[in-house]
Amino acid sequence: MLEKLELDGEAAEPESDIYMRFMKSHKCYDIVPTSSKLVVFDTALQVKKAFFALVANGVRAAPLWDTEKQSFVGMLTITDFIIILHRYYKSPMVQIYELEEHKLETWREVYLQATFKPLVNISPDASLFDAVYTLIKNKIHRLPVIDPVTGNALYILTHKRILKFLQLFMCEMPKPAFMKQTLGELGIGTYHQIAFIHPDTPIIKALNIFVERRVSALPVVDDSGKVVDIYSKFDVINLAAEKAYNNLDITVTQALKHRSQYFEGVMKCHKMETLETIVDRIVKAEVHRLVVVDEHSSIEGIVSLSDILQALVLSPADACKEENLTVYEGGSVSRSGDVVEVNKSEFEKVCGRAKPV
């Protein structure tokens, strides 16, 4: 049951840190589905088989289990697939040996070399605020929830799942003033040196941009400067699904013919739209970013899920530190001391139990 929040005094302004307080009052466990698919790979598995398994199971990432160490040591994501193709692709006539023959443990040794770091993960008892902070500060998109007692992986948290949870209960909370401000006023998003490609850009060039610019999606722009499509990291996995990764000289347009039939077009927004509108649109569309365009549909910038969570949750937290405010943990969300209690089954009715993340 979700209790209605109240502020001190009828005329009181909603606090800008209310979403931060909400996140601090809920645990990661609260948004772990009661039933979901979690695929785990042993590091002795062949790289190619692992990527085929990602496709077959409809997931974007999987924790890696080291039998020798008896622990999770990393994550396999679509980014790894892109890096392998980027690093080792020569031409359609040359087989990518590293993809065909290497095991995951071999690839990790070659790629990580001396930079091995412990797997970034989080406890189910940690707050959602900690999860947001960990995702954004580590610049990662997948955060495994691992039980510290049993060592079992329970779920993989994403920006999308967290924002969906927050947005679901926003209507029950007082609305901060900044939600009525525009993207332009708030300065949310990236508006300089936006990486983009053209319909005739070769796939290998797009992969190079993914790796070198460390971006997760590339707007596709035509000769007039209009945004006509978008090529994301997730689209790259279709190369594995179609077993078409041996020819990366094909164009983006050719590659996107293999995309899922459920693609509904590029999700866009404008700098003059409010943050409230942007949050609703990105959550309902279930996408990872919106392309900011002008009145002619020419690209102006990109607004990502991490940009939005930064603005809603972390920036108010930084402001609290600067103002020396006390941030109550363990349930206190407003000055009046009311507690937001979320019924997990209610959340799952709306958010779904086991959708791909």
N, C-alpha and C positions, 0 to 999 in steps of 0.2 A: 504494500500500500504506500502511495506517495502522498505525504502530508503537504498541504499548501503552506508556502513560506510567507511570513509576514515581516514587515520592517517596523522599526521603532518609530511611531508617529505616522499619521496618515499622509503627511506631506513629504515624508523622507524620500530621498532619492535612492534608487537601488544601487547597491555598492558595486563598483567596477570589478571587485575580486570575488563575486558570488560564484562564478563558474569554477574558479580555483578552489574555493571552499567545498563545493560539491564534489570535485575530483578527490580532494583530500579525505572526504568522508566516505568514500567507497573503495572497496578492494578490487584487485584484478579478478579475483574469483567471481565477483558479481556479474561480469560479462563473459565468463567462460560458458559456452553452451552446455546443456546437459547431455547433448549428443552431437558429436562432430567427428570429422575425419582428420586424423593426424598421421601423416606418412613419415616414417623414420628410415634412414638409410645407414647401413653399416659402411664404414670407410673402406672396406675391402671390395665393395661393389664397383663394377666398371662404370666409368663416367657416362658413356653413351646410354647404358641401361638405366642409369639414375635419371637422366633427362627424359628418356622415354616414359619412365614410371611417373614422373611429375605430370606429363601430358595425360597419360592413361588415367590418372587419379584426379585430374582436374584441380591440382593444387599448384601454388606458385613457389613454395619453399618447403624444405624439409630439414629437421635437425639431423646432425651426423653423429652416429654412435661409434665410439672406438672400443671394440671388444677387449683389447689389451688393457686399456686404462679403465674400462668399466664406467665410462662417463660420456656425456655429450661434449663434443669438442668444437662444434661449429655448425654452420648452416649452409645448405646448398640452395642457391637461388638462381633465378633467371640471369642475374648479373654474371654469375660464374660461366654460364653458357655463352654469354656475349663476349666475355673476356677471352675465353678459349678460341672462339671464332676470330676475334679481333687479332689475337696474338699469332695464331698458327695458320690462318687461311692464306693460301698462295694463289690458287687458280682452280677452275672447275676440273682440271685434269689431275690435280694432286690431292690424294686422300689426306684428310686431317688425322694423322696417326695418333696425336695426343687425345683426340676425342674418341677414336675407335678402340684404342688399346689400353690407355691409362686407367688405373683404379683411382677412386676418389682420394685415397691416402697419398698416392703418387702426385696427383694434381696439386693437392694442398702443400706438399713438400716443395714442389717446384715453384708454385705461385707465391706462397707465403714466405718460403725460405727462412730467414732469421727473424721474421716479424710475427711469429706466432703469438697470439694474444688469447686470453681466456674468453670463452663464449659469453657474450653479453646476454644475460637472462634476468628474469625477475620472479619473485615468489608470489604465489597466489594471494598471500596475505598482505602484500605491498599495496600501497594506495595507487589509484589511477593517476594521481598527480605524479607519483614517482615513475609510472609507466610512460607518461607523456614526456617527462623530463629526460628519461633514458633514451627514448626513441629519437627525440630531436637533438639532444646534445651529442649523441653518438652517430648522428646522421645515418640511422638505419631505418628500414621500413618494416622489419619483422622482428618481434621480440618474443622469444619462447618463454612460456610460463612453466617453470620447473619446480616441483615440490622439493623443498630443501631436505625433507626427512627421507623420502623414498628415492629421490633422484629421478622420478618419472616426469616426462614431459607431458603437460596437460593440454596445451593449446598454444597457438601462435597469435599474439596480439598485434593489431595493426592500427594505424591512424584512423582508418575507415571505421572499424568496429567501435573505437573509443568515441569518435565524434558522433556516430549514430546514437550511441548510448546517451551522450550529453544532450543532443538535439531532441531526443524523445521526451526528455523531462524539462526542457527549457520553458515550455508553456506553463509549468507549475511554479516557476521561479520569477521573481521580479526581474524586469529587463533592464540591464545597464544602459546608460545613455549611448555608449559607443556602438551599440547594435544598430542604432538609427543613423550612424554616420556612414559615409560612402567609402569605398575602397581607396579612392583618391585622397580623401581627407585623412584616412588612417595610415596610408602608405603601406598597405598589406599587399605582398606579392613581389615579383621580380619584373623590372621594367627596362633593364639595361642589358645589352649584349645577349639578347634572347637567341638561343640556338634553334635553327629551323632548317628544313630541307625542302626540296622541290619534288613534284611527282616523278620526275625522271632521275632522281638521285639513286645511285647504286646502293644496294643494301649494305655492302661492306663499308661504304662511306658513312652511312647512318650509324653503323656499329662503332666505327672509329669515334664519331662525335659523342655517342653514349659514354664511351670509356674516357675520352679526353676531357669532356666538359662535365662529366659526372651528373648528367641529367637523366630523368626517367621517362621523358616523352619528348618528341620532336613534332611541332606543328608542321603540316605540309602546306606550303604556300605556292600559289600559281604565279604566273608571270606578271600579273597585275597587282600582286601583293596581298591577295585575298586568301584567307585561311580556308582550305578546301577539305582537309583531313588531318589526322594526327597519327603518328607512328610511335607506339610506346614499347617499352621493354617487354611487356607481356605479349605483344604481337610477334616478337622474335621467336617465342617458343613454338609458334606455328611452323617454323622451319624444321624443328625436330619432329613435330606431328606429321608433316608431309615428307619427312626425310629429304628435305630440299637444301640442307645446309652445305652441300658440296658445291653449289653454284650461288655465290653471293654477289655475282656481277649483275644479277637481275635488278630491275628498278623497284622502288618502293611501291609503285602502283601495281606492278605484277605480283609482288609479295602479298599485298593487302587483299588480293582476290581470294586468298586462303583464310581470311579472317572469318570469325564466327558470324553467322547470319543475324545474330542479335544486336550487332553494332547499330546504334541509333544516331550516329553522326557526332561531330565535334560539339562538345558542350562549351558554350561561350558565356561571357558576361561583359559588363561595361564598368568603367571606373566610377561612374556616377550612381551605381546601384549600391544599396546599403549592405552592410555586413550580414544583417538578418536574412536578407534575400539570398545572398551568396551561400550562407550556411544551409538554408533550406534546399537550394538547387543542387548543391554538390552531394548532399546526403540522399536526396530523392533519386538522383541520377546514378548513384553508386559508382562514381568515378573518383579518380585520384587527384584530378586537377581540372581547373577551368581555364580556357584561353581567353585572355582579356583582349577585346577588339574595339575598334572605333566604329563610327557610323557606316563605314564602307567595308566592314568585316576584315580590315587590315589588322595584323597583329600588333598589340601594344605591350603585352606582358603575359605572365603565367601566375595563377594563384593556386597553390597546392594545399593539400590537407594539412601538411606540417605548418605552412604559413598561418592557416586559420587557427590551429590548436595553439600555436605560439601566441597569437593575438588574444585568444579567449582565456587561456590558462596560464601561460608562462609570463607574458608581459605584465599582467596584473600582479603576479607573484613578485616580480622584480620591483614593481612600484611599491609593494608592501614593505619590502626590505628597505627601500630608500626612505620611506616615511616612518620606519620603525614600528609598523603596526603588528599587533599580535595576531597570528593566524592560528585559529583553533583547529586541532585535528581530532579525528575520531567521531565526527558527526556534526559539529557545529558549522552551519553554513551561513547564517545571518546573525546580525547583532542581537536579535531577540532570543537566540539560542535554539530556534526550531531545528529539528533534525529531518533531513530528507531520507526517507526509507524507501528503498526500491524493491519491489517484488520481482524476483528473477524470472518467474514464469511470465509475468506481464511483459517484461522487456523482450523475452523470446517470442511472444506472440507477434510482436511488431517487427522485431529485427530478424527473425528467422533463427533456426537452430544450427544449421550447418551449411550456410552459404559460403562459396569460395571467397577468400579474403585477398 
